[in-house]
Amino acid sequence: MADKTQEIVLKGVGVTPGVVHGPAFLLTTEDVRVVERTIDEAEIPREIARFEEAVIATRHQLHEIQQRVEKAMDAEHASIFDAHLLVVDDRSFVEEVIRNLRVNRRNVESVLLSVAERYSAALAGLDDEYLRERATDVKDVTRRILRNLAGQSSSELGNLRDPCVIIASDLAPSETATLNPKKVLGFATDLGSPTSHTAIMARALDIPAVVGLHDASIRVSQGDPVLLDGAKGLLILRPTPETLEHYGRIATARQSIRARLERLRDTPAETLDGYRIPLLANIELPADVDAVLRHGATGIGLFRTEFLFLSRNRAPDENEQARAYEQVAHRMAPAKVIIRTMDIGGDKFLSSLKTPAELNPFLGWRAIRFCLAQPDVFLTQLRAILRASAHRNVQVMYPMISNVDEVIHANRILDQAKLELKREGVEFDEDIEVGAMIEIPSAALTAHLMTRHVRFFSIGTNDLIQYTLAVDRVNERITYLYEPTHPAILRLIRHVVNVARDHGIRTDVCGEMAGNPVLAPLLVGLGVDELSMSPNLIPLVKGMIRSLRYHELERMAADALYSESASEIMDRFTQLAQRAAPDIYEIIT
């Protein structure tokens, strides 16, 4: 029998950073108990009327939530609920419930639940990630209809009395959007992914959250003390006094260093001997600009535009895209904004652009390959980006380049977009800077062939490591082989930097290495010109860089290029970080 007092650490996927501690509030799977009963012929019209009324009430509630989210956040986050409204407005869904009710002569609650479960199971079994996540929308809408049939005005989450950490098998986006930050310290779910609607809402609300915990809702009991670490993706059940003390020290240190670094918000990331390195931010949606400005980034080094596509059931048109890009460009001006064309595929699918399921999607039809094969979709996005470039601070870059022909082909479509806009009299930056992402070894080794066609390189270290070392970074069995400091990775980075310098263009890094306070100094020593990272990591990386000397980083990076061991290189830079900025090191370990 399990020890109910023992500390248990559950590992999931961190969605929103932050550490919170409090009692668990276990959200039950179904907040409406459905009892099946037989009805006679005379009751059928009344049951259908009850169902139609509940559907109408649900539609009104969803509209209210959508309007509330748009007012509190923006239209982009409010558009998440378009998918919910599509479910409640789906006549085939409604009519199937009514048809089953007539045939089976069961009460509408039991029929609705049966039909919804079939819909959800069918969607959940599909390969397309976007469609799989729509199963959550069906469940959310069904719960709301059931509550309205039962005459319940709200779910359990509307009756919270004390601050708590929500634990659930899953949490619907509409539930997440209405969470009260004064009562909900954070939440953890068995299901979910970083691209799910629930995750997007959590980030927008800045609520610490962990998803993908598998069985947290089974292992946690109502009221259990829990600690949630949204940055590391941990849920600690019944934390020991030692664990609480450890996290307490981290919290105290974090508050202290954050306060100190906040005073440096408008100062440059400059080493002790005067070398400056621009620190930019990675964003996914226009609303993320708030965090960019708050943390003092010098610009946006990576705008992941695919999230504009993933958070909706249809692809945004040119005007919708242009509004999103222009909003970011306007708010950041005169600081630069680097917009990456959509990186659809790999771990990011959506049905509206007809991306097929593949045996090995990370090596398949994705990113620039998809865009070049869908020139109409690509041209629409490039036109929207060019329209935003009228602010004269926008740059564009292509993801997953493997050869120079792809760059030439992409530039040809960009030229077509320019020509069309010029004919239409639309203002744009005719000299917009174009960059290529270096994520594949073939691109790194042939970088010299691309220098005539681009103005900068942006190294995506996550994929460069994965493809160079043949390591699936999400495969738990081989994560020990995923080594950012592998000599092969460092030599590829150095090679790209040297090629860029020889041809008068710059090299950026926008992968996870850039936002790691231990590894960012190594990149600086290798000669990288700019670093781009999650906005909340900028203060930590800036504080680390301001504690070091550039000449020492150059020497250590040069030595690392001739090292045989990835672990040895990591140890050296870990020791450097620990010595130079022990307070920052305390936070990240």
C-alpha positions as CSV (number, residue, x, y, z in Angstrom):
1,M,0.0,0.0,0.0
2,A,1.4,3.4,-1.0
3,D,2.6,5.7,1.7
4,K,0.1,8.6,1.8
5,T,2.7,10.9,3.5
6,Q,5.6,10.3,1.1
7,E,6.6,13.1,-1.3
8,I,6.0,12.2,-5.0
9,V,7.4,14.2,-7.9
10,L,5.5,14.0,-11.2
11,K,7.0,15.3,-14.4
12,G,5.0,16.9,-17.2
13,V,5.4,19.8,-19.6
14,G,5.8,23.3,-18.3
15,V,3.4,25.8,-19.9
16,T,3.7,28.9,-17.8
17,P,6.7,29.5,-15.5
18,G,6.2,30.2,-11.8
19,V,6.3,28.3,-8.5
20,V,3.2,28.0,-6.4
21,H,2.3,26.0,-3.3
22,G,-1.1,25.3,-1.8
23,P,-3.9,22.7,-1.3
24,A,-5.0,20.7,-4.3
25,F,-8.5,21.2,-5.7
26,L,-9.4,18.0,-7.6
27,L,-11.7,18.8,-10.4
28,T,-14.1,15.9,-11.0
29,T,-14.3,14.5,-14.6
30,E,-18.0,15.1,-14.8
31,D,-19.6,17.9,-12.8
32,V,-23.1,16.7,-13.8
33,R,-24.2,13.2,-12.9
34,V,-26.2,11.7,-15.8
35,V,-28.8,9.0,-15.0
36,E,-30.2,7.1,-18.0
37,R,-33.9,6.6,-18.2
38,T,-36.4,5.5,-20.7
39,I,-39.0,8.0,-22.0
40,D,-42.3,7.4,-23.8
41,E,-43.5,8.8,-27.1
42,A,-45.3,11.8,-25.5
43,E,-42.1,13.0,-23.7
44,I,-40.0,13.2,-26.9
45,P,-41.1,16.8,-27.9
46,R,-40.4,18.0,-24.4
47,E,-36.9,16.5,-24.3
48,I,-36.1,18.0,-27.7
49,A,-37.3,21.4,-26.5
50,R,-35.1,21.1,-23.3
51,F,-32.1,20.2,-25.5
52,E,-32.7,23.1,-27.9
53,E,-33.0,25.6,-25.0
54,A,-29.8,24.2,-23.4
55,V,-28.0,24.6,-26.7
56,I,-29.1,28.2,-27.0
57,A,-28.1,29.0,-23.4
58,T,-24.7,27.4,-24.0
59,R,-24.2,29.5,-27.2
60,H,-25.0,32.7,-25.2
61,Q,-22.5,31.7,-22.5
62,L,-19.7,31.0,-24.9
63,H,-20.3,34.4,-26.6
64,E,-20.1,36.1,-23.2
65,I,-16.8,34.3,-22.4
66,Q,-15.5,35.2,-25.9
67,Q,-16.4,38.9,-25.4
68,R,-14.9,38.9,-21.9
69,V,-11.6,37.4,-23.1
70,E,-11.4,39.9,-26.0
71,K,-11.9,42.8,-23.6
72,A,-9.4,41.5,-21.1
73,M,-6.8,40.2,-23.6
74,D,-7.3,40.6,-27.3
75,A,-9.2,39.3,-30.3
76,E,-6.6,36.7,-31.1
77,H,-7.1,34.9,-27.8
78,A,-10.9,35.3,-28.0
79,S,-10.8,33.5,-31.4
80,I,-10.0,30.3,-29.6
81,F,-13.7,30.0,-28.8
82,D,-14.6,30.0,-32.4
83,A,-14.0,26.3,-32.3
84,H,-16.4,25.9,-29.4
85,L,-19.1,27.9,-31.1
86,L,-18.6,25.7,-34.2
87,V,-19.5,22.6,-32.1
88,V,-22.6,24.2,-30.6
89,D,-23.7,25.4,-34.0
90,D,-23.0,22.1,-35.7
91,R,-26.4,21.0,-36.9
92,S,-25.2,17.5,-37.7
93,F,-24.2,17.1,-34.1
94,V,-27.5,18.6,-32.8
95,E,-29.6,16.5,-35.2
96,E,-27.7,13.3,-34.3
97,V,-28.6,13.8,-30.7
98,I,-32.3,14.4,-31.6
99,R,-32.3,11.4,-34.0
100,N,-30.8,9.1,-31.3
101,L,-33.3,10.4,-28.8
102,R,-36.3,9.5,-31.1
103,V,-34.9,6.1,-32.0
104,N,-33.6,5.0,-28.6
105,R,-36.2,6.8,-26.5
106,R,-33.7,7.7,-23.8
107,N,-33.6,11.0,-21.9
108,V,-31.7,13.7,-23.7
109,E,-28.8,13.9,-21.1
110,S,-27.8,10.2,-21.7
111,V,-28.2,10.5,-25.5
112,L,-26.1,13.7,-25.6
113,L,-23.4,12.1,-23.5
114,S,-23.3,9.0,-25.8
115,V,-23.1,11.0,-29.0
116,A,-20.5,13.4,-27.6
117,E,-18.3,10.5,-26.4
118,R,-18.4,9.0,-29.9
119,Y,-17.4,12.3,-31.5
120,S,-14.6,12.8,-29.0
121,A,-13.3,9.3,-29.3
122,A,-13.2,9.6,-33.1
123,L,-11.4,12.9,-33.0
124,A,-8.9,11.8,-30.3
125,G,-7.9,8.8,-32.4
126,L,-6.9,10.9,-35.4
127,D,-3.2,11.6,-36.3
128,D,-3.8,15.3,-36.9
129,E,-2.9,17.2,-33.7
130,Y,-5.4,20.1,-34.4
131,L,-8.3,17.6,-34.8
132,R,-7.2,15.6,-31.7
133,E,-7.4,18.8,-29.6
134,R,-10.9,19.5,-30.9
135,A,-12.0,16.5,-28.8
136,T,-11.5,18.7,-25.8
137,D,-13.8,21.4,-27.4
138,V,-16.5,18.8,-27.8
139,K,-16.2,17.7,-24.2
140,D,-16.2,21.3,-23.0
141,V,-19.4,22.2,-24.9
142,T,-21.1,18.9,-23.8
143,R,-20.4,19.7,-20.1
144,R,-21.9,23.1,-20.6
145,I,-25.0,21.8,-22.3
146,L,-25.4,19.2,-19.5
147,R,-25.1,21.8,-16.8
148,N,-27.7,23.9,-18.5
149,L,-30.0,20.9,-18.8
150,A,-29.6,20.4,-15.1
151,G,-30.2,24.0,-14.3
152,Q,-26.7,24.6,-13.0
153,S,-25.3,28.1,-13.6
154,S,-21.6,27.3,-13.1
155,S,-19.1,24.6,-12.7
156,E,-17.1,23.8,-9.5
157,L,-14.5,26.4,-10.5
158,G,-17.1,29.1,-10.0
159,N,-17.5,28.2,-6.3
160,L,-13.9,28.3,-5.1
161,R,-13.6,29.8,-1.6
162,D,-9.9,29.5,-0.9
163,P,-6.7,29.8,-3.0
164,C,-5.7,26.4,-4.4
165,V,-3.9,24.5,-7.2
166,I,-6.4,23.0,-9.7
167,I,-5.7,19.3,-10.5
168,A,-7.7,17.8,-13.4
169,S,-7.6,15.2,-16.0
170,D,-8.1,18.0,-18.5
171,L,-9.2,21.6,-18.3
172,A,-11.3,23.2,-21.0
173,P,-10.2,26.5,-22.5
174,S,-13.5,28.1,-21.4
175,E,-12.8,27.0,-17.9
176,T,-9.3,28.3,-18.1
177,A,-10.4,31.7,-19.4
178,T,-12.7,32.2,-16.5
179,L,-10.3,31.2,-13.7
180,N,-10.0,33.8,-10.9
181,P,-6.3,34.4,-10.4
182,K,-7.0,35.4,-6.8
183,K,-8.3,31.9,-6.1
184,V,-6.4,29.8,-8.6
185,L,-2.7,29.7,-7.8
186,G,-1.9,27.4,-10.7
187,F,-3.2,24.3,-12.4
188,A,-1.9,20.8,-13.5
189,T,-3.6,18.4,-15.9
190,D,-3.0,14.8,-17.0
191,L,-3.6,15.7,-20.7
192,G,-2.7,18.7,-22.9
193,S,0.2,20.0,-24.9
194,P,2.1,23.3,-25.1
195,T,0.1,24.2,-28.3
196,S,-3.4,23.4,-26.8
197,H,-6.0,26.1,-26.4
198,T,-5.8,25.6,-22.6
199,A,-2.0,26.2,-22.7
200,I,-2.4,29.3,-24.8
201,M,-5.0,30.7,-22.3
202,A,-2.8,29.9,-19.3
203,R,0.2,31.8,-20.8
204,A,-2.1,34.8,-21.6
205,L,-3.4,34.8,-18.1
206,D,0.1,34.2,-16.7
207,I,-1.1,31.4,-14.4
208,P,1.6,28.9,-13.6
209,A,0.7,25.6,-15.3
210,V,1.9,22.1,-16.1
211,V,0.2,19.8,-18.6
212,G,0.9,16.2,-19.8
213,L,1.3,14.7,-16.3
214,H,-0.6,11.5,-17.3
215,D,-2.0,10.4,-14.0
216,A,-1.9,13.4,-11.6
217,S,-5.7,13.4,-11.1
218,I,-5.5,9.8,-9.9
219,R,-2.6,10.2,-7.6
220,V,-3.7,13.4,-5.9
221,S,-6.5,13.5,-3.3
222,Q,-8.7,16.5,-2.5
223,G,-6.9,19.0,-0.3
224,D,-3.4,17.3,-0.6
225,P,-0.6,19.9,-0.3
226,V,1.1,20.3,-3.7
227,L,3.9,22.4,-5.1
228,L,3.8,23.3,-8.8
229,D,6.9,24.4,-10.7
230,G,5.7,25.7,-14.1
231,A,9.2,26.4,-15.5
232,K,10.5,22.8,-15.0
233,G,7.1,21.1,-15.5
234,L,7.0,19.5,-12.1
235,L,4.1,18.8,-9.7
236,I,5.3,17.8,-6.3
237,L,2.7,16.0,-4.2
238,R,3.0,16.3,-0.4
239,P,6.3,18.2,-0.6
240,T,8.6,17.6,2.4
241,P,9.7,20.5,4.7
242,E,13.1,20.2,2.9
243,T,11.6,20.7,-0.5
244,L,9.5,23.6,0.7
245,E,12.6,25.1,2.2
246,H,14.5,24.6,-1.0
247,Y,11.8,26.3,-3.1
248,G,11.4,29.0,-0.4
249,R,15.1,29.8,-0.8
250,I,14.7,29.9,-4.6
251,A,11.6,32.2,-4.2
252,T,13.5,34.5,-1.9
253,A,16.5,34.6,-4.2
254,R,14.4,35.0,-7.2
255,Q,12.6,38.0,-5.7
256,S,15.8,39.6,-4.7
257,I,17.5,39.1,-8.1
258,R,14.4,40.0,-10.0
259,A,14.3,43.3,-8.1
260,R,17.9,43.9,-8.8
261,L,17.6,43.0,-12.5
262,E,14.5,45.1,-12.9
263,R,16.6,48.1,-12.2
264,L,18.8,47.0,-15.1
265,R,15.9,46.8,-17.5
266,D,17.0,49.7,-19.7
267,T,20.7,48.9,-19.5
268,P,22.5,46.9,-22.1
269,A,23.7,43.3,-21.8
270,E,27.4,44.3,-21.5
271,T,30.3,42.4,-20.2
272,L,32.6,43.8,-17.5
273,D,35.1,44.6,-20.3
274,G,32.6,46.5,-22.4
275,Y,31.4,44.0,-25.0
276,R,27.6,44.3,-25.8
277,I,25.3,41.6,-27.0
278,P,21.7,42.4,-28.0
279,L,19.1,40.3,-26.2
280,L,15.9,39.8,-28.1
281,A,12.7,38.0,-27.4
282,N,10.8,35.0,-28.9
283,I,7.1,35.4,-29.1
284,E,4.1,33.4,-30.4
285,L,1.2,35.9,-30.4
286,P,0.8,39.7,-30.5
287,A,-0.2,39.7,-26.8
288,D,3.3,38.5,-25.9
289,V,4.7,42.0,-26.6
290,D,3.6,43.0,-23.1
291,A,6.2,40.6,-21.7
292,V,8.8,41.7,-24.2
293,L,8.5,45.3,-23.2
294,R,8.3,44.5,-19.5
295,H,11.6,42.5,-19.5
296,G,13.6,45.0,-21.5
297,A,14.3,43.1,-24.8
298,T,16.0,45.1,-27.5
299,G,13.6,43.7,-30.1
300,I,11.9,40.5,-31.2
301,G,14.3,37.9,-32.7
302,L,11.7,35.3,-33.4
303,F,8.0,35.7,-34.1
304,R,6.6,32.2,-34.5
305,T,3.8,32.9,-36.8
306,E,2.4,29.3,-37.0
307,F,0.7,29.9,-33.7
308,L,-1.6,32.3,-35.5
309,F,-2.7,29.3,-37.5
310,L,-2.7,26.7,-34.8
311,S,-5.1,28.5,-32.4
312,R,-8.0,28.4,-34.9
313,N,-10.0,26.1,-37.1
314,R,-9.2,27.9,-40.3
315,A,-6.1,29.7,-41.7
316,P,-6.1,33.4,-41.2
317,D,-6.4,35.5,-44.4
318,E,-4.0,38.2,-45.5
319,N,-5.8,41.0,-43.6
320,E,-5.9,39.1,-40.4
321,Q,-2.2,38.2,-40.6
322,A,-1.2,41.7,-41.6
323,R,-3.1,43.1,-38.6
324,A,-1.3,40.8,-36.2
325,Y,2.2,41.6,-37.7
326,E,1.5,45.3,-37.9
327,Q,0.3,45.4,-34.3
328,V,3.6,43.8,-33.1
329,A,5.7,46.0,-35.5
330,H,4.0,49.2,-34.3
331,R,4.3,48.5,-30.6
332,M,8.0,47.5,-31.0
333,A,9.1,50.3,-33.3
334,P,11.8,51.3,-33.8
335,A,13.2,48.0,-32.4
336,K,13.3,45.3,-34.9
337,V,10.9,42.4,-35.3
338,I,12.0,39.2,-37.1
339,I,9.0,37.4,-38.4
340,R,9.6,33.7,-39.2
341,T,7.4,32.3,-41.9
342,M,5.1,29.5,-40.7
343,D,6.9,26.4,-39.4
344,I,3.9,24.1,-39.9
345,G,4.6,20.3,-39.6
346,G,6.8,18.3,-37.3
347,D,5.0,18.6,-34.0
348,K,2.6,21.3,-35.2
349,F,-0.2,20.2,-37.5
350,L,-3.5,21.7,-38.6
351,S,-6.2,20.4,-40.8
352,S,-7.1,23.7,-42.5
353,L,-3.9,23.7,-44.4
354,K,-4.1,20.0,-45.2
355,T,-0.9,18.9,-43.6
356,P,-0.9,15.1,-43.7
357,A,0.2,12.7,-41.0
358,E,3.6,11.3,-41.7
359,L,5.6,8.4,-40.3
360,N,8.5,10.8,-39.4
361,P,7.1,14.3,-39.5
362,F,10.3,16.0,-38.2
363,L,12.1,14.8,-41.4
364,G,9.1,15.3,-43.6
365,W,6.9,17.9,-45.3
366,R,7.2,20.9,-43.0
367,A,8.3,24.5,-42.6
368,I,9.9,25.9,-45.8
369,R,9.2,22.7,-47.7
370,F,5.5,23.0,-47.0
371,C,5.5,26.7,-47.9
372,L,7.2,26.2,-51.2
373,A,4.8,23.4,-52.1
374,Q,1.9,25.7,-51.2
375,P,2.9,29.0,-53.0
376,D,-0.5,30.6,-52.6
377,V,-0.5,30.1,-48.8
378,F,3.1,31.3,-48.7
379,L,2.5,34.3,-50.9
380,T,-0.4,35.4,-48.7
381,Q,1.8,35.3,-45.7
382,L,4.7,37.2,-47.4
383,R,2.3,39.9,-48.5
384,A,1.0,40.3,-45.0
385,I,4.6,40.5,-43.6
386,L,5.6,43.1,-46.3
387,R,2.5,45.2,-45.4
388,A,3.7,45.2,-41.7
389,S,7.3,46.2,-42.9
390,A,6.0,49.7,-43.7
391,H,7.1,50.4,-40.1
392,R,10.7,49.9,-41.4
393,N,11.6,47.6,-38.5
394,V,10.4,44.2,-39.8
395,Q,12.7,41.4,-41.1
396,V,11.7,38.0,-42.4
397,M,13.4,34.6,-42.1
398,Y,12.7,31.2,-43.6
399,P,12.7,28.1,-41.3
400,M,14.3,24.7,-41.9
401,I,16.4,25.6,-44.9
402,S,18.5,22.7,-46.1
403,N,20.0,24.1,-49.4
404,V,20.5,27.4,-51.2
405,D,17.8,26.5,-53.8
406,E,15.1,26.8,-51.2
407,V,16.3,30.3,-50.3
408,I,16.3,31.4,-53.9
409,H,12.8,29.9,-54.5
410,A,11.5,31.6,-51.4
411,N,13.0,34.9,-52.4
412,R,11.4,34.6,-55.8
413,I,8.0,34.4,-54.2
414,L,8.9,37.3,-51.9
415,D,9.8,39.3,-55.0
416,Q,6.4,38.4,-56.5
417,A,4.7,39.7,-53.3
418,K,6.6,42.9,-53.6
419,L,5.7,43.4,-57.2
420,E,2.0,42.8,-56.5
421,L,2.0,45.3,-53.6
422,K,3.8,47.9,-55.6
423,R,1.2,47.6,-58.4
424,E,-1.5,48.0,-55.8
425,G,0.1,51.1,-54.3
426,V,0.6,49.4,-50.9
427,E,3.5,50.8,-48.9
428,F,6.2,48.4,-47.7
429,D,9.9,48.2,-47.1
430,E,11.5,47.3,-50.4
431,D,14.8,46.6,-48.7
432,I,13.4,44.3,-46.1
433,E,16.2,42.1,-44.6
434,V,15.9,38.4,-45.3
435,G,17.4,35.6,-43.2
436,A,17.7,31.9,-43.2
437,M,17.4,29.6,-40.2
438,I,20.3,27.3,-39.7
439,E,18.7,24.2,-38.2
440,I,20.0,21.4,-40.4
441,P,23.7,20.4,-40.8
442,S,23.5,20.7,-44.6
443,A,22.6,24.4,-44.2
444,A,25.4,25.0,-41.7
445,L,28.0,23.4,-44.0
446,T,26.8,25.3,-47.1
447,A,26.2,28.6,-45.4
448,H,28.8,30.3,-47.7
449,L,26.5,29.5,-50.6
450,M,23.6,31.4,-49.0
451,T,25.4,34.6,-48.1
452,R,24.6,36.2,-51.5
453,H,20.8,35.7,-50.9
454,V,20.3,36.6,-47.2
455,R,21.3,39.3,-44.8
456,F,21.5,37.2,-41.6
457,F,21.6,33.7,-40.3
458,S,19.5,32.6,-37.3
459,I,20.6,29.4,-35.7
460,G,17.8,27.2,-34.2
461,T,19.8,25.2,-31.8
462,N,17.0,22.9,-30.7
463,D,16.7,21.3,-34.2
464,L,20.4,21.7,-35.1
465,I,21.2,19.5,-32.1
466,Q,18.4,17.0,-32.9
467,Y,19.4,16.6,-36.5
468,T,23.1,16.6,-36.0
469,L,23.2,14.1,-33.2
470,A,20.2,12.0,-34.5
471,V,18.4,12.4,-31.2
472,D,14.7,12.8,-30.7
473,R,14.7,15.4,-28.0
474,V,11.3,14.2,-26.5
475,N,12.3,10.5,-26.4
476,E,13.0,9.9,-22.7
477,R,15.2,6.9,-23.4
478,I,17.9,8.9,-25.2
479,T,17.6,12.3,-23.7
480,Y,21.1,11.8,-22.3
481,L,22.4,12.0,-25.9
482,Y,20.9,15.4,-26.5
483,E,24.0,17.5,-25.7
484,P,24.1,21.2,-26.6
485,T,27.8,21.3,-25.9
486,H,28.7,18.4,-28.1
487,P,31.9,19.4,-30.0
488,A,30.1,18.8,-33.4
489,I,27.4,21.4,-32.4
490,L,30.0,24.0,-31.3
491,R,32.0,23.6,-34.5
492,L,28.9,24.0,-36.7
493,I,28.0,27.2,-34.8
494,R,31.5,28.5,-35.1
495,H,31.6,27.7,-38.8
496,V,28.4,29.6,-39.4
497,V,29.7,32.6,-37.4
498,N,32.9,32.7,-39.4
499,V,31.2,32.4,-42.7
500,A,28.8,35.2,-41.8
501,R,31.6,37.5,-40.6
502,D,33.6,36.9,-43.8
503,H,30.6,38.0,-45.9
504,G,29.6,40.9,-43.7
505,I,26.3,39.5,-42.3
506,R,25.3,38.7,-38.8
507,T,24.5,35.5,-36.9
508,D,21.7,35.2,-34.3
509,V,20.7,32.3,-32.1
510,C,17.0,31.8,-31.2
511,G,17.1,28.3,-29.7
512,E,17.0,27.2,-26.1
513,M,20.7,27.6,-25.7
514,A,20.3,31.3,-26.1
515,G,18.0,31.5,-23.0
516,N,20.2,29.3,-20.8
517,P,22.3,31.5,-18.5
518,V,25.0,28.8,-18.5
519,L,25.2,28.3,-22.2
520,A,24.5,31.9,-23.5
521,P,28.1,32.9,-22.5
522,L,29.4,30.1,-24.6
523,L,27.5,31.4,-27.6
524,V,28.9,34.9,-26.9
525,G,32.4,33.5,-26.8
526,L,31.8,31.7,-30.1
527,G,31.1,35.0,-31.7
528,V,27.3,35.0,-32.1
529,D,26.0,38.5,-32.7
530,E,22.6,38.4,-31.1
531,L,20.6,36.1,-28.7
532,S,16.8,35.6,-28.7
533,M,14.9,33.9,-26.0
534,S,11.6,33.7,-24.0
535,P,11.0,37.2,-22.5
536,N,11.1,36.0,-18.9
537,L,14.7,34.7,-19.4
538,I,16.1,38.0,-20.5
539,P,16.9,39.4,-17.0
540,L,18.7,36.2,-16.0
541,V,20.8,36.1,-19.2
542,K,21.5,39.8,-19.0
543,G,22.6,39.5,-15.3
544,M,24.9,36.6,-16.2
545,I,26.6,38.4,-19.1
546,R,27.1,41.6,-17.0
547,S,29.0,39.4,-14.5
548,L,31.6,38.1,-17.1
549,R,34.5,39.3,-19.2
550,Y,34.3,38.8,-23.0
551,H,38.0,38.0,-23.4
552,E,37.5,35.1,-20.9
553,L,34.5,33.8,-22.9
554,E,36.5,34.0,-26.1
555,R,39.3,31.9,-24.6
556,M,37.0,29.4,-23.0
557,A,35.0,29.0,-26.3
558,A,38.2,28.5,-28.3
559,D,39.3,25.8,-25.8
560,A,35.9,24.1,-26.1
561,L,36.2,23.7,-29.8
562,Y,39.1,21.3,-29.2
563,S,37.6,19.5,-26.3
564,E,36.7,15.8,-26.7
565,S,33.9,15.8,-24.2
566,A,30.5,17.5,-24.1
567,S,30.2,17.0,-20.4
568,E,33.6,18.6,-19.8
569,I,32.6,21.7,-21.7
570,M,29.3,21.9,-19.8
571,D,31.1,21.5,-16.5
572,R,33.5,24.4,-17.3
573,F,30.7,26.8,-18.2
574,T,28.6,25.6,-15.2
575,Q,31.5,26.4,-12.9
576,L,32.0,29.8,-14.6
577,A,28.3,30.7,-14.0
578,Q,28.4,29.5,-10.5
579,R,31.5,31.5,-9.7
580,A,30.5,34.7,-11.6
581,A,26.8,34.9,-10.6
582,P,26.0,32.5,-7.8
583,D,22.6,34.1,-7.2
584,I,21.5,33.5,-10.8
585,Y,22.9,30.0,-10.8
586,E,20.8,29.3,-7.6
587,I,17.6,30.1,-9.5
588,I,18.2,28.0,-12.5
589,T,19.3,24.8,-10.7
